[in-house]
Amino acid sequence: MIEDALDSILGAVSVAVIVLTALSAAHTVVVPRGTSVLITRWVMAAVRAVFDLRLRWARNYGERDRILVLFGPVTMLALPGIWLALTLFGFTGLYWALGVRPWQNALLDSGSSLLTLGFRESVGVVTGCLQLVEATLGLLLLALVISYLPALYATYSRREILVTSLESEAGTPPSAVRLLERLLEADGIGLLDGYWHEWTRWFNEIEETHSSNPILVFFRSPSPQRHWVTAAGTVLDAAALVCSSFALGEVRPSHADLCLRAGTLALRRVGDYFRMPAHPGAAMGDPVAVGRSEFDRAFDRLRRAGAPLCRDQDRCWRDFVMFRARYEATLLQFASLTTAPAALWSADRPIPFHRLPITRRHAEPWL
């Protein structure tokens, strides 16, 4: 009786492991949403903990970048391995509960079925059916991974196109002021509207792809000095400068407003997966991390570049603080989480945020 009860408990636990593993794979690969799947979160956090140990001996940013460039790919390779291992041991428990003894035989039956090797014959109808189910599940897991990786890298490539183009427009490291100077030099203010539309689409795609596939957050650019976080910060700061400081009589910054809102929403919704608070508290008691003297220098450079600026510089500063406060906290936490290269007004002043979430609880409401 006791042995039968233990077999029943083991069978129930094994079924739960198999079901949870299948759901983890489906939610991670198929469901178009960043759902709270514990297995996926645990694997990501465990791999990051290993990389953090290695980062302790990194002496400069170049070494840290060379280490972290492998984090995203290694995590993506670790996930299928974990799914297969959990499935293997889950079915091993089921075979044991059905009377396959000793445990080595149960393990071999599971491995033969999962990898479709077929070197173990079934000893009964129930065991044979279970082998067919396991073989089917193993093939589905492999098919999901094989189809998922090309789509993931295609999304990554689309993201990097604009990040790469920003280098010629905003310099290395990118600067919002330099970006506006070069745009004004190229075509006055006529080039700005189309620019905001282009980056609004980029932010919308970031929101959709990086919340559905959060591992993309950690995929780094081919060049160590380029990064999607610093690119986002540069464009958002440029849009905030236009919205706060450009004279409405010369250029209506409505398209910059749209870009600013799209970028703010994208960062916050992707940050929600990582339980990233939208308002962790301003550093040093200031409303934003950018000081008034930095804003004044940027204002003077834009004036010399021929930008149609408002006359009331104090009001421009207050408006800039209001716009910047909407996205700054999330941006600076992403700069810390991803170890982005130093860039003016973003990764040169990150807000510490390193611990990946391992529970389902989401961040505090921010809308």
C-alpha positions in Angstrom: 0.0 0.0 0.0 2.7 2.4 0.9 4.7 1.6 -2.2 1.6 2.1 -4.4 0.9 5.5 -2.7 4.5 6.6 -3.3 4.3 5.5 -6.9 1.0 7.6 -7.3 2.7 10.6 -5.8 5.7 10.2 -8.0 3.5 9.9 -11.0 1.5 13.0 -10.2 4.7 15.0 -9.6 6.2 13.7 -12.9 3.0 14.8 -14.8 3.2 18.2 -13.2 6.9 18.6 -14.2 6.1 17.6 -17.8 3.1 19.9 -18.1 4.9 22.9 -16.6 7.9 22.3 -18.9 5.6 22.1 -22.0 3.9 25.3 -20.9 7.2 27.0 -20.3 8.3 26.2 -23.9 5.0 27.2 -25.4 4.8 30.5 -23.5 8.4 31.4 -24.3 8.4 30.5 -27.9 4.8 30.6 -29.2 2.8 33.0 -27.0 3.3 36.6 -28.3 3.6 38.1 -24.9 6.2 38.3 -22.1 4.3 36.0 -19.8 5.6 35.1 -16.3 7.0 31.6 -16.9 9.0 30.6 -13.8 11.3 28.0 -15.6 12.3 30.6 -18.2 13.0 33.2 -15.5 15.0 30.8 -13.3 17.2 29.8 -16.2 17.8 33.4 -17.2 18.7 34.3 -13.6 20.9 31.3 -13.1 22.9 31.9 -16.3 23.2 35.6 -15.3 24.5 34.6 -11.9 27.3 32.6 -13.5 28.2 35.5 -15.8 28.2 37.9 -12.9 30.8 35.8 -11.2 33.0 36.1 -14.2 32.4 39.9 -14.4 34.0 40.3 -11.0 37.4 39.9 -12.7 36.7 42.2 -15.6 39.0 45.2 -15.4 37.3 47.6 -17.9 34.3 47.9 -20.2 35.9 46.1 -23.1 36.3 43.0 -21.0 32.8 43.2 -19.6 31.4 43.6 -23.1 33.3 40.5 -24.4 31.8 38.5 -21.5 28.2 39.7 -21.8 28.0 39.4 -25.5 27.6 35.6 -24.9 24.9 36.0 -22.2 21.9 36.2 -24.5 23.0 33.3 -26.9 24.0 31.1 -24.0 20.7 31.6 -22.3 18.8 30.7 -25.5 20.9 27.5 -25.8 20.4 26.6 -22.1 16.6 26.9 -22.3 16.1 23.9 -24.7 18.6 21.9 -22.7 16.7 22.5 -19.5 13.3 21.8 -21.2 14.6 18.5 -22.5 16.2 17.5 -19.2 13.0 18.2 -17.2 11.0 16.3 -19.8 13.5 13.4 -19.6 13.3 13.1 -15.8 9.5 13.7 -15.8 8.9 10.7 -18.0 11.5 8.7 -16.0 9.3 9.2 -13.0 6.3 8.1 -14.9 7.9 4.9 -16.1 9.0 4.2 -12.6 5.4 4.8 -11.3 4.2 2.3 -14.0 6.6 -0.4 -12.6 9.7 -0.1 -14.8 12.6 -1.1 -12.5 15.4 -0.3 -11.7 15.6 3.4 -12.2 18.3 3.0 -14.8 15.9 1.2 -17.0 13.3 3.9 -16.5 15.8 6.5 -17.4 16.9 4.6 -20.6 13.3 4.2 -21.6 12.8 7.9 -21.3 15.9 8.9 -23.1 15.2 6.4 -26.0 11.8 7.8 -26.5 12.6 11.5 -26.0 15.4 11.5 -28.5 13.6 9.1 -30.8 16.5 6.7 -30.8 14.3 3.6 -30.4 16.8 1.3 -28.7 14.4 0.4 -25.9 11.3 -1.7 -26.6 8.0 -1.2 -24.7 7.0 -3.8 -22.2 3.3 -3.1 -22.3 0.5 -1.1 -24.1 0.5 1.7 -21.5 4.3 2.0 -21.5 4.3 2.0 -25.3 1.7 4.8 -25.5 3.7 6.8 -23.1 6.8 6.4 -25.3 4.9 7.7 -28.3 3.7 10.7 -26.3 7.3 11.4 -25.1 8.7 11.1 -28.6 6.1 13.4 -30.0 6.8 16.0 -27.3 10.5 15.8 -27.9 10.1 16.4 -31.6 7.8 19.4 -30.9 10.3 20.9 -28.5 13.1 20.6 -31.0 10.9 22.0 -33.8 9.9 25.0 -31.7 13.5 25.9 -31.0 14.6 25.4 -34.6 11.9 27.7 -35.9 12.3 30.2 -33.0 16.0 31.1 -33.3 15.8 32.4 -36.9 12.8 34.6 -36.0 14.7 35.9 -32.9 17.8 36.9 -34.8 15.7 38.5 -37.6 14.1 40.7 -34.9 17.5 41.5 -33.5 18.8 42.5 -37.0 15.9 44.9 -37.6 16.6 46.5 -34.2 20.2 47.1 -35.0 19.7 48.8 -38.4 18.6 52.1 -36.8 21.1 51.7 -33.9 23.9 51.4 -36.5 22.6 54.4 -38.5 22.6 56.5 -35.3 26.4 56.4 -35.2 26.8 58.5 -38.3 24.1 61.0 -37.0 24.9 61.3 -33.3 28.5 60.2 -33.1 30.2 57.6 -30.8 29.2 57.7 -28.0 25.9 59.1 -29.2 24.7 62.5 -28.0 21.3 64.0 -28.3 22.7 67.5 -28.9 25.1 66.3 -31.6 22.2 64.5 -33.3 20.1 67.6 -33.5 23.1 69.7 -34.6 23.7 67.3 -37.6 20.0 67.1 -38.5 19.7 70.8 -38.5 22.9 71.1 -40.5 21.6 68.6 -43.1 18.1 70.1 -43.8 17.2 72.6 -41.2 14.1 71.6 -39.4 12.5 69.9 -42.4 14.2 66.6 -41.6 12.9 66.3 -38.1 9.3 65.1 -38.7 10.3 62.1 -40.8 13.0 61.3 -38.2 10.5 61.1 -35.4 8.2 58.9 -37.4 11.0 56.5 -38.1 12.0 56.2 -34.5 8.4 56.0 -33.3 8.0 52.8 -35.4 11.3 51.5 -33.9 10.0 52.1 -30.4 6.7 50.4 -31.2 8.6 47.4 -32.5 10.9 47.3 -29.4 7.8 47.3 -27.2 6.3 44.4 -29.0 9.4 42.2 -29.6 11.3 42.9 -26.3 8.3 42.3 -24.1 7.4 39.1 -26.0 11.1 37.9 -26.0 12.8 39.6 -23.1 16.1 37.8 -23.8 16.5 40.3 -26.7 17.2 43.0 -24.1 20.6 41.4 -23.5 21.6 40.9 -27.1 24.4 43.4 -27.7 25.3 45.2 -30.9 28.1 44.0 -33.1 30.2 47.0 -32.2 31.0 47.4 -28.4 30.3 51.1 -28.5 26.8 50.7 -29.9 23.8 49.6 -27.8 20.1 49.8 -28.1 19.7 51.4 -24.7 22.0 54.3 -25.5 20.4 54.7 -28.9 16.9 54.9 -27.2 18.2 57.4 -24.7 19.8 59.6 -27.3 16.6 59.8 -29.4 14.4 60.4 -26.4 16.6 63.2 -25.1 16.6 64.8 -28.5 12.8 64.6 -28.7 12.6 66.0 -25.2 14.9 69.0 -26.2 12.7 69.6 -29.2 9.4 69.5 -27.3 10.7 71.7 -24.5 12.9 74.2 -26.2 11.9 74.7 -29.9 9.7 77.6 -30.6 6.2 76.5 -31.6 5.9 79.3 -34.1 8.8 77.8 -36.1 8.2 74.1 -35.8 5.4 72.2 -34.2 7.0 69.4 -32.2 3.9 67.2 -32.2 5.7 64.3 -34.0 8.5 64.6 -31.4 5.7 64.2 -28.8 4.6 61.0 -30.4 8.1 59.6 -30.5 8.6 60.6 -26.8 5.5 58.9 -25.7 6.2 55.8 -27.8 9.7 55.5 -26.3 8.5 56.0 -22.8 5.8 53.4 -23.1 8.1 50.9 -24.8 10.8 51.2 -22.0 8.3 50.9 -19.2 6.4 47.9 -20.7 9.6 46.0 -21.4 10.8 47.0 -17.9 7.7 45.6 -16.4 8.8 42.1 -17.2 11.9 42.6 -15.1 9.8 44.2 -12.3 11.6 47.5 -12.9 10.1 50.3 -10.9 9.2 53.3 -12.9 10.0 55.8 -10.1 12.9 54.3 -8.0 13.7 57.8 -6.6 15.8 60.5 -8.1 19.5 60.4 -7.4 20.9 63.1 -5.0 17.4 64.5 -4.5 17.3 66.1 -8.0 14.2 65.6 -10.2 16.3 64.3 -13.0 19.9 63.1 -13.4 20.7 65.9 -16.0 21.8 69.1 -14.3 20.7 72.6 -15.2 24.3 73.5 -16.3 24.3 70.6 -18.7 21.0 71.7 -20.2 22.2 75.3 -20.5 25.3 74.1 -22.5 23.1 72.0 -24.7 20.7 75.0 -25.2 23.7 77.2 -26.2 25.0 74.7 -28.7 21.5 74.3 -30.3 21.2 78.1 -30.6 24.6 78.3 -32.4 23.4 75.5 -34.7 20.5 77.7 -35.8 17.7 75.9 -33.9 14.5 78.0 -33.5 14.6 78.1 -29.7 12.2 79.7 -27.2 13.3 82.8 -25.5 12.3 81.8 -22.0 15.2 79.4 -21.2 13.9 78.9 -17.6 10.6 77.6 -18.9 12.4 75.4 -21.4 14.4 73.9 -18.5 11.2 73.1 -16.5 9.6 71.5 -19.5 12.6 69.5 -20.3 12.7 68.1 -16.7 9.0 67.2 -17.0 9.6 65.3 -20.2 12.8 63.7 -19.1 11.3 62.5 -15.8 8.8 60.3 -17.7 11.4 57.9 -19.1 14.7 58.6 -17.2 14.3 56.1 -14.4 13.6 53.1 -16.6 16.2 54.1 -19.2 19.0 54.4 -16.5 18.0 51.1 -15.0 18.2 49.4 -18.3 21.7 51.0 -18.8 22.7 49.3 -15.5 21.0 46.0 -16.2 22.5 45.6 -19.7 25.9 47.2 -18.8 25.5 49.6 -21.7 28.6 51.6 -22.9 28.9 55.1 -21.4 26.9 57.7 -23.4 26.0 61.3 -22.4 22.9 61.6 -20.2 22.2 57.8 -20.1 24.7 55.0 -19.5 27.2 57.5 -17.9 24.9 57.8 -14.9 23.0 54.4 -14.5 20.7 53.6 -11.7 21.8 50.3 -10.2 19.6 47.4 -11.2 21.1 44.0 -11.6 18.9 41.4 -10.0 16.7 39.5 -12.5 13.2 38.6 -11.2 12.5 34.9 -10.3 8.9 35.3 -9.3 5.7 36.2 -11.2 5.1 39.4 -9.3 5.1 42.4 -11.6 6.4 45.9 -11.1 4.3 48.6 -9.4 1.6 50.2 -11.6 2.8 53.1 -13.6 0.0 54.2 -15.9 
